[in-house]
Amino acid sequence: MARRRRGRPVDGILVLDKPVGMSSNQALQSAKRLFFAAKAGHTGSLDPLATGVLPLCFGEATKFSQYLLDADKGYASTFVLGQATTTGDAEGEITTTRDASALDEQQVEVALEAFRGEIEQVPSMFSAIKQDGKPLYKLAREGKAVERKSRQVVIHRLELKAFRSGERAEIDIEIECSKGTYVRSIAEDLGQALGVGAHVSALRRTAAGPFKLEDSVTLGTLEALKANDKLAEMDALLLPADNALEDLPLVSLSEAGGYYLRQGQPVLVPNAPCDGMVRVALDSGEFLGVGEILDDGRVAPRRLVVTGR
C-alpha cells in the first residue's frame, strides 16, 4: 500500500523572493514546511549567491513546472572587472587579478555587444547541469573538470546600467535571456574579452516567465503569517496554476466537453488552434489543464488537474 503523503493538499504557485545564502531546495523546503504542504517543487535552481524570483509549485501546479523551467528569465547583476575566480562568482577562490583601471564605460559597452542576440555559451563547471547523473558543481568541488559542449542561448536584452571605474571596476547590468543562460559565464567571457578577468558579485533574478519581483513574497512574510496562525492569508498568496501557462493559447470547453476530456478522450473544439499545446478551461473559467491539438483538430488531454481530493 502506498504511503500517504504528510501535509495538506495545497495547490498553486508561490513566487518566492529567495534570500541570499540559501539553496533553491532549502528555500523550497522552508516554504513547504510553513504551508504544511503535502507536495511541492521548484522550477529551476538559483545559486545560493542569487536572490529573487523563484516560483514554487504546490500540489497540482507541480504538473506544469516544466513550462516555467523552459521560460525566459530576467536578471540584474553586478560584475567585478579585474578579478577572476574559480566559480565565476564571489564564492570562489581568486585565480587571477589584473588592474582594470584603464577600462572606460565605452570599452565595456563595445565588448557587451558580442553578448547580445543568439550566442554560444559553455556552461560553467559550477552549474547544475548533470554529467552521468551527477551535477557539474559536485564534480567541480571534487576537483574534477569535464569537457562541456557549448550551447546556444538567446540574450533578448543586455543593458549596461552603471559603470564604476577603478582597479576593480564594477558594472551593473540588466539581462533578459532564454532558459539555460548562465550569467556567471557572461561575466567570465566578458572579463576574458576585456583582458582583465571578471566575476559575478551580486545576482538577482527579476523575472521567470510571467512572474516578476513585484509578485514575490519573502520567507519572512510567510513566517510572520504562520506565527499568527493566518493560514488562509498564506493560501491567498498562491497564484493559480494556469498563470504559468499564459503563453499557451486558451481553449474553452462546455461542461460536456470537459467531462469527456477528463475521461481521457479527445474532444472537438470549434475555432481551436491548428496545432500545438493549449491550456484548457471550461466556459465557466475553471482550469482543466494542458491539451494538444491532434491532426484531426481535436484536443487531446495531456496534463490535467485533479479536483475534489
Buried (B, 14 or more C-beta within 10 A) or exposed (E): EEEEEEBEEBBBBBBBBBBBEBBBEEBBBBBBEBBEBBBBBBBBBBBBBBBBBBBBBBBBBBBBBBBBBBBBBBBBBBBBBBBBBBBBBBBBEEEEEBEBBEBEBEBBEEBBEEBBEEBEBBBBBBBBBEBEEEBBBEBBEEEEEEEBEEBEBBBBEBEBEEBEBEBBBBBBBBBBBBBBBBBBBBBBBBBEBBEBBBBBBBBBBBBBBBBBBEBBBEBEBBEEBBEEEEBEBBBEBBBEBBBBBEEBEEBBBEEEBBEBBBEEEBBEBEEBBEEEBBBBBBEEEBBBBBBBBEEEBBBBBEBBBEEEE
